[in-house]
Amino acid sequence: MEPSSTPVELGCVVDLSGYLDGIHPPLATSPLVDATSWTADELFWPAFLLQMGMARSAPDAFGVDLADLDAYLDNFEQPDQWPVFAVPIGGGTMHMIVCNLPGDSGIDWVLDADAQEAVRADSGPEYSGSGLPWDLLPREPAHLLMALPAFGEHETADGVRSRVVQALRAVGATAGTEELADDLLKHRACMLL
């Protein structure tokens, strides 16, 4: 059976107070849409890990061809619909936003007050690391993989690689999971900023 490459169904508009305030000219309507349901689609993980995780080994690990992913990847690049994924972090929530503002696209992370407090409690009030503290990396496989680009200093904490490999297997990766884990850990967005 061929994987579906049709556009995914988007959820309701997400309200992240203040997030869109600095955009000029202001947007007529909010492009922020809940994309939580995407994780159930069979092409989601290879596409997400390729696009957001910058892991070129993702398609092979899930046994899909890049040509099959091409149309699906367009879902992450719509200027009028920015996918938002909510991830629990330290008793709070981190929203991962795929910002598709023309000329200024990328991934943004918005931490609610509880998640911000967890980061301060884990790392101290002066924390200015290049990524969130490893101790707060979620345990649930889907949440771990979504949050991974925002986590960690340059040195990967003990046990993180094996947790990433286990998470990849839990979401359907069947081959080259160690290579994919290394790819994801090497290309974390927090290290590239």
Disulfide bonds with the S-S distance in Angstrom:
none
